[in-house]
């Protein structure tokens, strides 16, 4: 990525355990070679859980050139399930 080009940060909250495999897919299929994955937890209401139950998720952050932001966002959305 050229430092003189505008960039966008894409932040995705993903099911637990899917962040690292998605980074590998990003590299293989789109050429994006960097991304940050962290594990978080909080309360929510995903299917099968009662309100207030702790839920673990992966948080993926990727910085991309502005002209590829929609493409990469769509890729992450489609591959994350």
Long-range contacts (C-beta under 8 A, 24 or more apart in sequence): 1-63, 1-64, 1-65, 2-65, 5-65, 5-66, 5-67, 6-65, 6-66, 7-63, 7-64, 7-65, 7-66, 8-63, 8-64, 8-65, 8-66, 8-69, 9-61, 9-62, 9-63, 10-60, 10-61, 10-62, 10-63, 10-64, 10-69, 10-72, 10-73, 10-76, 11-59, 11-60, 11-61, 12-59, 12-60, 12-61, 12-62, 12-76, 12-80, 13-40, 13-57, 13-58, 13-59, 14-57, 14-58, 14-59, 14-60, 14-80, 15-57, 15-58, 15-80, 15-81, 16-56, 16-57, 16-58, 17-58, 18-58, 18-80, 18-81, 19-58, 19-59, 19-60, 20-58, 22-60, 22-76, 22-79, 22-80, 23-60, 25-75, 25-79, 26-62, 26-72, 26-75, 26-76, 29-75, 30-68, 30-71, 30-72, 30-75, 32-62, 32-64, 32-72, 34-62, 34-63, 35-60, 35-61, 35-62, 36-60, 36-61, 36-62, 37-61
